[in-house]
């Protein structure tokens, strides 16, 4: 899968879903990511994107995380 051409709608259809899951607490997630991002990278303007594959249990806790692709 090419990250640049990733189509969430296509992925959802392939999985038999109307749409892919998404976090309900996006503000909390963004805050946590900022908190754990290395300070030296943040201060130098280094940014990036990564496509993750996550497995969640019935409570929504992550049980497996894998970086699928990072351009």
C-alpha positions in Angstrom: 0.0 0.0 0.0 1.4 3.4 -1.0 0.9 6.0 1.8 0.4 8.8 -0.7 -2.4 7.0 -2.4 -4.1 5.6 0.7 -7.8 5.8 0.5 -9.7 5.3 3.8 -13.0 4.8 2.0 -11.5 2.0 -0.1 -9.9 0.4 3.0 -13.3 0.5 4.8 -15.0 -1.1 1.8 -12.4 -3.8 1.7 -13.1 -4.6 5.3 -16.9 -4.5 4.8 -17.3 -1.3 6.8 -19.2 1.9 6.0 -16.2 3.9 7.3 -13.1 3.2 9.3 -13.0 3.6 13.0 -11.8 7.0 14.4 -10.9 8.3 17.8 -13.7 9.9 19.7 -11.2 11.7 22.0 -9.1 13.3 19.2 -8.1 16.3 21.4 -6.8 13.9 24.1 -4.9 11.8 21.5 -3.3 14.9 19.9 -2.3 16.1 23.4 -0.7 12.8 24.2 1.2 12.7 20.9 2.6 16.2 21.5 3.5 15.3 25.1 5.6 12.3 23.9 7.1 13.8 20.8 10.8 14.3 21.3 11.4 18.0 22.3 14.5 18.3 20.1 12.6 17.2 17.0 9.6 19.5 17.8 11.9 22.5 18.4 13.7 21.9 15.1 10.4 21.6 13.1 10.8 18.0 12.3 7.4 16.5 11.5 6.2 13.2 9.9 3.3 11.0 9.1 2.9 7.3 9.7 0.1 4.8 8.9 -0.7 2.6 11.9 -2.5 -0.6 12.2 -4.1 -1.0 15.7 -6.0 -3.8 17.4 -8.3 -2.7 20.1 -10.1 -4.7 22.8 -13.7 -4.3 23.7 -13.0 -1.4 26.0 -11.1 0.4 23.3 -7.6 -0.2 24.7 -4.8 -0.8 22.2 -3.7 -4.4 22.3 -1.4 -4.3 19.2 0.2 -1.5 17.3 2.2 -1.7 14.1 3.6 1.0 11.9 2.4 -0.1 8.5 4.2 2.6 6.5 6.1 5.7 7.0 7.0 7.7 3.9 
